């Protein structure tokens, strides 16, 4: 059934017109008015865990920037299209020109509109301008057309989509809890020893063989699927190797055979080694081979004294990060010597196997959680498409 459409501007005209904040952030204080930023709604829900607070008076500038609670907040600069509903009790303010404040009238269900805007943002359905910083202006936002079924139908659609979103968020929370469990286990089992514990003190060079990659000439890279993938620093991310940007090499000559990557090899990007998520270190999975090691990526292959997962967790620790403070050159770097000389305490092989078994079980459950979350997100997209197209 084809429903009539109304612009977003029409659906807000009788309440509070769509606007963005004009408030300039001043000094942050501990006890003041909450200041909502794009990062507080960056995951399509309102995150109140790290709200900044400011001191503001009820002047015209503050009134235009105020958030009353229950309004829809839409990011219109930076990460454009993220959307959230402010909690009903939320009384705060909005930083200038980053978030649109949307208060729909009685013709549209708030949750229905939230899901429509969320789907539009996820599908990059907004017209976005700007080169140095993506942005969406208010006039463009007001002109967006919303399909408008009867209110009862809107509520039914919103209720279905709400349930799927709750399931997705539950899967994400379960994954976070499993990560916390994993971190606690690693800290307890591989962290600093307690009095009475006996562990060997070793360096990476004592338990593993490490090489750095081959200087492949970028002019000879190919994109042919039958050629071998090259594992570059750009492919190594925290706890995973990504092949979104793939370079390949046409021929495996004898000199290149020693640069093959095997399953369970540990890889560290030595240039720009830290990103927001953490250290760019990963353990190669079956899907990451065959591939070849490129210059400025370290490959660590364990010997008989240590298990790959155990060494990976040791090198993913804060202690290793502190030891390998990057050299502040034009490009921050970790040196091969720093990696080889890192010293740590190592449990006996029997204890390593016990820890490894528990960690493997956690990782297996996390794969299942991620798969479930992926299927739920696909279901949400399919439902949204069927309702809103």
VEXDREN-2710 file (C-alpha; in Angstrom, 1 decimal):
% VEXDREN-2710
k/r/px/py/pz
1/UNK/0.0/0.0/0.0
2/UNK/1.4/3.4/-0.9
3/UNK/1.1/6.0/1.9
4/UNK/1.0/9.7/1.6
5/UNK/4.2/11.6/2.3
6/UNK/4.9/14.7/4.4
7/UNK/8.2/16.6/4.7
8/UNK/10.0/16.5/8.0
9/UNK/9.5/20.3/8.1
10/UNK/5.8/19.9/7.9
11/UNK/5.8/17.3/10.7
12/UNK/7.6/19.6/13.1
13/UNK/6.0/23.0/12.1
14/UNK/3.3/22.9/14.8
15/UNK/5.6/22.0/17.6
16/UNK/9.3/23.1/17.8
17/UNK/10.8/23.8/14.3
18/UNK/13.9/21.7/13.5
19/UNK/16.9/23.6/14.7
20/UNK/20.5/23.0/15.6
21/UNK/22.4/24.3/18.6
22/UNK/24.2/27.6/18.6
23/UNK/25.7/27.2/22.1
24/UNK/29.5/27.4/22.2
25/UNK/31.2/25.1/24.7
26/UNK/33.0/27.0/27.4
27/UNK/34.8/25.5/30.4
28/UNK/33.6/22.1/31.4
29/UNK/32.4/21.6/35.0
30/UNK/31.4/18.7/37.2
31/UNK/27.9/19.9/38.1
32/UNK/26.1/21.8/35.4
33/UNK/24.0/21.5/32.3
34/UNK/24.7/18.3/30.2
35/UNK/26.1/19.2/26.8
36/UNK/25.2/16.7/24.1
37/UNK/27.9/16.0/21.4
38/UNK/27.9/13.9/18.2
39/UNK/29.9/11.2/20.1
40/UNK/27.1/10.8/22.5
41/UNK/24.8/9.6/19.8
42/UNK/27.3/8.0/17.5
43/UNK/26.0/4.5/17.8
44/UNK/22.3/5.3/17.1
45/UNK/21.4/5.5/20.7
46/UNK/21.9/8.0/23.4
47/UNK/25.0/7.4/25.5
48/UNK/25.0/9.3/28.8
49/UNK/28.1/7.7/30.3
50/UNK/30.5/10.5/29.4
51/UNK/28.4/13.6/29.1
52/UNK/30.3/16.9/29.4
53/UNK/28.6/19.6/31.5
54/UNK/28.7/23.4/31.1
55/UNK/27.5/26.4/32.9
56/UNK/24.8/28.3/30.9
57/UNK/22.1/30.9/31.6
58/UNK/18.6/31.0/30.1
59/UNK/19.5/33.6/27.5
60/UNK/18.4/33.4/23.8
61/UNK/21.5/31.4/22.8
62/UNK/20.8/28.7/25.4
63/UNK/17.0/28.5/24.6
64/UNK/17.8/27.8/21.0
65/UNK/20.2/25.1/22.0
66/UNK/18.1/23.4/24.7
67/UNK/17.1/19.8/24.8
68/UNK/13.9/19.2/26.6
69/UNK/14.0/15.4/26.8
70/UNK/12.3/12.9/24.4
71/UNK/13.3/14.8/21.3
72/UNK/15.0/13.1/18.4
73/UNK/18.7/14.1/18.0
74/UNK/20.3/13.8/14.6
75/UNK/24.0/14.4/13.9
76/UNK/24.4/16.8/10.9
77/UNK/28.2/17.3/11.0
78/UNK/31.0/14.8/11.1
79/UNK/29.4/11.4/11.4
80/UNK/26.3/12.5/9.6
81/UNK/23.1/10.5/10.1
82/UNK/23.5/9.0/13.6
83/UNK/20.2/9.3/15.4
84/UNK/19.0/8.9/19.0
85/UNK/16.1/9.8/21.2
86/UNK/17.0/11.9/24.3
87/UNK/15.8/10.3/27.5
88/UNK/12.5/11.8/28.9
89/UNK/14.3/13.2/31.9
90/UNK/17.1/14.8/29.8
91/UNK/17.4/18.5/30.3
92/UNK/20.5/19.8/28.5
93/UNK/22.0/21.7/25.7
94/UNK/23.3/21.0/22.2
95/UNK/26.7/22.0/20.9
96/UNK/26.6/24.4/17.9
97/UNK/25.7/23.1/14.5
98/UNK/26.5/19.4/15.1
99/UNK/23.1/18.0/16.1
100/UNK/19.6/18.8/14.8
101/UNK/16.8/18.8/17.5
102/UNK/13.6/17.3/16.1
103/UNK/10.3/17.4/17.9
104/UNK/7.6/15.8/15.8
105/UNK/3.9/16.7/16.0
106/UNK/0.9/14.4/16.7
107/UNK/0.7/13.1/13.1
108/UNK/3.8/11.0/13.5
109/UNK/4.9/8.4/16.1
110/UNK/8.2/9.4/17.6
111/UNK/9.6/5.8/17.4
112/UNK/8.4/5.4/13.9
113/UNK/10.2/8.6/12.8
114/UNK/13.3/7.6/14.7
115/UNK/13.5/4.3/12.8
116/UNK/12.9/6.0/9.5
117/UNK/15.7/8.5/10.1
118/UNK/18.0/5.7/11.4
119/UNK/17.4/3.7/8.3
120/UNK/18.1/6.8/6.1
121/UNK/21.3/7.4/7.9
122/UNK/22.5/3.8/7.7
123/UNK/21.7/3.7/4.0
124/UNK/23.5/7.0/3.4
125/UNK/20.2/8.4/2.2
126/UNK/21.0/12.0/3.2
127/UNK/22.4/14.5/0.8
128/UNK/25.8/15.3/2.4
129/UNK/27.9/18.3/1.4
130/UNK/31.4/19.4/2.4
131/UNK/34.9/18.2/1.7
132/UNK/36.9/18.8/4.8
133/UNK/33.9/18.0/7.0
134/UNK/30.7/16.2/6.0
135/UNK/27.5/18.2/6.8
136/UNK/23.8/18.4/6.3
137/UNK/22.0/21.7/6.5
138/UNK/18.7/22.3/8.1
139/UNK/16.8/23.3/5.0
140/UNK/17.8/20.0/3.4
141/UNK/16.7/18.1/6.5
142/UNK/13.4/19.8/6.6
143/UNK/12.7/18.8/2.9
144/UNK/13.1/15.1/3.6
145/UNK/9.8/13.3/2.8
146/UNK/8.5/10.8/5.3
147/UNK/5.9/8.0/4.3
148/UNK/3.0/8.5/6.7
149/UNK/0.7/5.5/7.3
150/UNK/-2.1/5.8/9.9
151/UNK/-0.8/6.3/13.5
152/UNK/-1.8/2.8/14.5
153/UNK/0.2/1.3/11.7
154/UNK/3.1/3.6/12.6
155/UNK/3.0/2.2/16.2
156/UNK/2.9/-1.4/14.9
157/UNK/5.9/-0.9/12.7
158/UNK/7.9/0.9/15.4
159/UNK/7.1/-1.9/17.9
160/UNK/8.4/-4.5/15.6
161/UNK/11.6/-2.6/14.8
162/UNK/12.1/-1.7/18.5
163/UNK/12.1/-5.5/19.3
164/UNK/14.8/-6.2/16.7
165/UNK/16.9/-3.2/18.0
166/UNK/16.6/-4.6/21.6
167/UNK/17.9/-8.0/20.4
168/UNK/20.8/-6.3/18.6
169/UNK/21.7/-4.3/21.7
170/UNK/21.4/-7.4/23.9
171/UNK/23.9/-9.2/21.6
172/UNK/26.3/-6.3/21.8
173/UNK/26.0/-6.2/25.6
174/UNK/26.7/-10.0/25.8
175/UNK/29.8/-9.5/23.6
176/UNK/31.1/-6.7/25.9
177/UNK/30.5/-8.9/29.0
178/UNK/32.5/-11.7/27.3
179/UNK/35.3/-9.3/26.5
180/UNK/35.4/-8.2/30.2
181/UNK/35.5/-11.9/31.2
182/UNK/38.4/-12.5/28.8
183/UNK/40.3/-9.5/30.0
184/UNK/39.9/-10.5/33.7
185/UNK/41.1/-14.1/32.9
186/UNK/44.1/-12.8/31.0
187/UNK/45.0/-10.4/33.8
188/UNK/44.6/-13.0/36.4
189/UNK/46.5/-15.7/34.5
190/UNK/49.1/-13.8/32.6
191/UNK/49.4/-10.6/34.5
192/UNK/51.9/-9.8/37.4
193/UNK/52.6/-12.9/39.5
194/UNK/51.4/-13.3/43.1
195/UNK/53.6/-14.2/46.0
196/UNK/54.5/-17.8/45.8
197/UNK/53.9/-18.2/42.0
198/UNK/56.8/-19.5/40.0
199/UNK/57.1/-18.5/36.4
200/UNK/59.9/-18.2/34.0
201/UNK/61.1/-14.7/33.0
202/UNK/61.7/-14.7/29.2
203/UNK/61.9/-12.4/26.3
204/UNK/60.1/-12.7/23.0
205/UNK/63.3/-13.7/21.3
206/UNK/63.6/-16.7/23.6
207/UNK/60.3/-18.2/22.7
208/UNK/59.6/-17.1/19.1
209/UNK/61.1/-16.3/15.7
210/UNK/60.5/-12.9/14.4
211/UNK/61.0/-11.4/11.0
212/UNK/59.9/-8.2/9.2
213/UNK/58.4/-8.1/5.8
214/UNK/59.8/-8.0/2.3
215/UNK/60.1/-4.6/0.4
216/UNK/57.7/-5.3/-2.4
217/UNK/57.6/-2.7/-5.1
218/UNK/54.1/-1.1/-5.2
219/UNK/54.4/-0.5/-8.9
220/UNK/54.1/-4.3/-9.4
221/UNK/51.0/-4.8/-7.2
222/UNK/48.1/-6.4/-9.0
223/UNK/44.4/-6.9/-8.2
224/UNK/44.0/-10.3/-9.8
225/UNK/42.2/-12.7/-7.5
226/UNK/44.5/-15.6/-8.4
227/UNK/47.6/-13.7/-7.2
228/UNK/48.8/-13.8/-3.5
229/UNK/47.6/-11.2/-1.0
230/UNK/50.1/-8.9/0.6
231/UNK/49.7/-8.2/4.3
232/UNK/50.5/-4.6/4.8
233/UNK/50.3/-2.4/7.9
234/UNK/47.0/-1.1/6.6
235/UNK/45.5/-4.6/6.8
236/UNK/46.6/-5.3/10.4
237/UNK/44.1/-4.0/13.0
238/UNK/43.5/-4.8/16.7
239/UNK/42.7/-8.5/16.9
240/UNK/41.9/-9.0/13.2
241/UNK/43.3/-8.7/9.7
242/UNK/41.0/-6.9/7.3
243/UNK/41.3/-7.3/3.5
244/UNK/39.1/-4.4/2.4
245/UNK/42.2/-2.8/0.7
246/UNK/44.0/-5.7/-1.0
247/UNK/47.2/-5.6/-2.9
248/UNK/48.5/-8.8/-4.5
249/UNK/51.7/-10.2/-5.9
250/UNK/51.9/-12.1/-9.1
251/UNK/54.8/-14.6/-8.6
252/UNK/56.2/-16.5/-5.6
253/UNK/59.9/-16.6/-6.2
254/UNK/62.3/-18.7/-3.9
255/UNK/63.4/-15.6/-2.0
256/UNK/59.7/-14.8/-1.1
257/UNK/58.9/-18.2/0.4
258/UNK/60.2/-17.3/3.8
259/UNK/57.7/-14.4/4.0
260/UNK/54.6/-16.6/3.8
261/UNK/52.1/-16.1/6.7
262/UNK/50.8/-19.2/8.4
263/UNK/47.8/-19.7/10.6
264/UNK/48.5/-18.5/14.2
265/UNK/51.4/-16.2/13.2
266/UNK/51.2/-13.0/15.2
267/UNK/51.5/-9.8/13.1
268/UNK/52.3/-6.3/14.4
269/UNK/52.1/-3.2/12.2
270/UNK/55.3/-1.3/13.2
271/UNK/54.4/2.0/11.5
272/UNK/51.5/4.0/13.1
273/UNK/51.0/1.0/15.5
274/UNK/48.3/2.5/17.6
275/UNK/44.8/3.5/16.6
276/UNK/41.7/4.4/18.7
277/UNK/40.9/0.7/19.2
278/UNK/44.4/-0.1/20.4
279/UNK/47.6/-1.7/19.2
280/UNK/47.5/-3.0/15.6
281/UNK/48.3/-6.7/16.4
282/UNK/46.5/-9.7/15.1
283/UNK/46.8/-13.5/15.0
284/UNK/46.4/-15.0/11.5
285/UNK/43.2/-17.0/11.0
286/UNK/42.7/-19.7/8.3
287/UNK/40.9/-17.0/6.2
288/UNK/44.1/-14.9/6.2
289/UNK/46.3/-17.4/4.4
290/UNK/47.8/-17.6/1.9
291/UNK/49.4/-14.2/2.2
292/UNK/52.8/-12.6/2.2
293/UNK/54.5/-10.3/4.7
294/UNK/55.2/-6.7/3.6
295/UNK/58.0/-4.4/4.9
296/UNK/57.3/-2.7/8.3
297/UNK/55.0/-5.5/9.4
298/UNK/56.5/-8.0/12.0
299/UNK/55.7/-11.7/11.9
300/UNK/56.2/-13.6/15.2
301/UNK/56.1/-17.4/15.0
302/UNK/56.1/-19.2/18.3
303/UNK/58.4/-22.1/19.2
304/UNK/57.7/-25.1/21.5
305/UNK/57.8/-23.2/24.8
306/UNK/54.7/-21.1/24.3
307/UNK/51.2/-21.3/22.6
308/UNK/50.3/-18.7/19.9
309/UNK/47.2/-17.5/21.7
310/UNK/49.1/-17.0/25.0
311/UNK/51.9/-14.9/23.4
312/UNK/49.3/-12.9/21.5
313/UNK/47.5/-12.0/24.7
314/UNK/50.9/-11.1/26.4
315/UNK/51.8/-8.8/23.5
316/UNK/48.3/-7.3/23.5
317/UNK/48.8/-6.2/27.1
318/UNK/49.3/-2.6/28.5
319/UNK/52.7/-3.7/29.7
320/UNK/53.8/-4.4/26.2
321/UNK/52.3/-1.1/25.0
322/UNK/54.2/0.8/27.6
323/UNK/57.4/-1.0/26.7
324/UNK/57.0/-0.2/23.0
325/UNK/56.4/3.5/23.2
326/UNK/56.5/4.5/19.5
327/UNK/59.5/6.5/18.2
328/UNK/58.2/10.0/17.5
329/UNK/59.5/10.5/14.0
330/UNK/57.4/11.8/11.1
331/UNK/55.6/8.4/11.4
332/UNK/55.3/6.8/14.9
333/UNK/57.1/3.5/14.8
334/UNK/57.9/0.4/16.9
335/UNK/61.3/-1.1/16.3
336/UNK/62.0/-4.9/15.9
337/UNK/64.5/-4.7/18.8
338/UNK/61.8/-3.4/21.1
339/UNK/59.5/-6.4/20.2
340/UNK/62.3/-9.0/20.5
341/UNK/63.5/-7.6/23.9
342/UNK/60.2/-7.5/25.6
343/UNK/60.4/-9.4/28.8
344/UNK/57.5/-11.2/30.5
345/UNK/56.6/-13.9/33.0
346/UNK/55.4/-17.2/31.4
347/UNK/53.4/-20.0/33.1
348/UNK/54.4/-23.6/32.5
349/UNK/53.1/-25.3/29.4
350/UNK/50.4/-27.3/31.3
351/UNK/49.0/-24.0/32.7
352/UNK/49.2/-22.4/29.3
353/UNK/47.1/-25.1/27.8
354/UNK/44.4/-24.7/30.5
355/UNK/44.3/-20.9/29.9
356/UNK/44.3/-21.5/26.1
357/UNK/41.3/-23.8/26.3
358/UNK/39.2/-21.3/28.3
359/UNK/40.2/-18.5/25.9
360/UNK/39.4/-20.6/22.9
361/UNK/35.9/-21.3/24.4
362/UNK/35.3/-17.6/24.9
363/UNK/36.4/-16.7/21.4
364/UNK/34.1/-19.5/19.9
365/UNK/31.1/-18.0/21.8
366/UNK/32.1/-14.5/20.6
367/UNK/32.1/-15.7/16.9
368/UNK/28.5/-17.0/17.5
369/UNK/27.5/-13.7/19.1
370/UNK/28.9/-11.7/16.2
371/UNK/27.1/-13.9/13.7
372/UNK/23.8/-13.5/15.6
373/UNK/24.3/-9.7/15.7
374/UNK/25.1/-9.7/12.0
375/UNK/21.9/-11.6/11.2
376/UNK/19.8/-9.4/13.4
377/UNK/21.2/-6.3/11.7
378/UNK/20.4/-7.8/8.3
379/UNK/16.9/-8.5/9.5
380/UNK/16.5/-4.9/10.7
381/UNK/17.6/-3.6/7.3
382/UNK/15.2/-5.9/5.5
383/UNK/12.3/-4.9/7.6
384/UNK/13.1/-1.2/7.4
385/UNK/13.4/-1.5/3.6
386/UNK/10.0/-3.2/3.3
387/UNK/8.3/-0.7/5.6
388/UNK/9.8/2.6/4.4
389/UNK/10.5/2.1/0.7
END
